Amino acid sequence: MKKAVVGLMVGIFLLVIAGSMSIGFAKDFKIGFAHVALNCPYYLAMKATAEEKAKEYGVGLLLLNAENDIEKQIKDVETMLLEGVDALIVNPVTEYGLRPVIQKAKQKNIPIVVIDRPMYGDYLVYVGIDQWKAGRLQGEFIGQLLNGKGEIVEIAGDPGCPAGKGRGGGLREVFSEKYPDIKILATYMAHYNKAEGMKAMEDAIAAFGDEIDLVYAHNDAMALGALDALRAAGMTDIPVCGVDGQKEAYLEIMKGEQYKSTVVNNPSEITAVAFDILMQYLETGQLPEGISAGDKVITGTVLVTKENVEQYYDPNSIF
């Protein structure tokens, strides 16, 4: 079983990379970034960070947007291979859909770092939060908030999304174990987009009205959209919970009103760590000390409520 590398390791290998940067690189590298989408602030922050890191290292970056379409992402990776990229960062649309083209990359000895959404394997390392833990943290928080009984609406991202499997599965696992009297009225897909989250919530209000005791969205963008719909309907007593740690969500949590919780999932940190690991590997052929091939480098995964939100809110952050 592959181990998860957590917490302090992030600081350790960033220090290692800082030394490598001062030396400079022996050749010009081109990094391919197969990105899942650019339809919300979270994914845009990843793009911005990748561009910043490429400039910092003085390397080329080919970033292609799959637009949540696995067939397009397969073509994107094929394009990157034809363009002669030296390494890949992959945020996969689905867990298994890229397998044939990823194996082509491996045959070419192209190192691959997977970020944000888990993938089946065939990668150097994975960098991101523990998605299942995020779901469990929210399941426990919601269970306590509702005193173990109630009916909730769930707003999910994309069908087959590996991050969503964890955020929804972890929640259900906790409910099954400890809070069997909490029921999910319905699950709506809103593609991690605020406007679609608002529309999903409007549909849920029309369908269930006063039956709704809480709304759980798989990211903060959709949760913020749901919050707008609830307020427009005068349902200002319905709690909302999300995931990701978007600064607008932190602001709502600081108010101590309707938005109750989120889970840290810093897209800039994830992307920067992935880029640094990949650049060290390209230059030295070695991973940072303490990290082995196939490891999961876990960043964050902390529940944020009004009790600790001020520790995490940064008005100047990209996200």
PyMOL commands that set and color helices and strands:
alter all, ss='L'
color gray80, all
select helices_A, chain A and resi 8-23+41-57+70-82+99-107+131-145+162-178+194-211+220-232+247-255+267-284+309-311
alter helices_A, ss='H'
color red, helices_A
select strands_A, chain A and resi 4-6+30-35+60-65+87-90+112-115+125-128+150-156+182-189+214-217+240-241+259-263+295-298+303-304
alter strands_A, ss='S'
color yellow, strands_A
deselect
rebuild
show_as cartoon
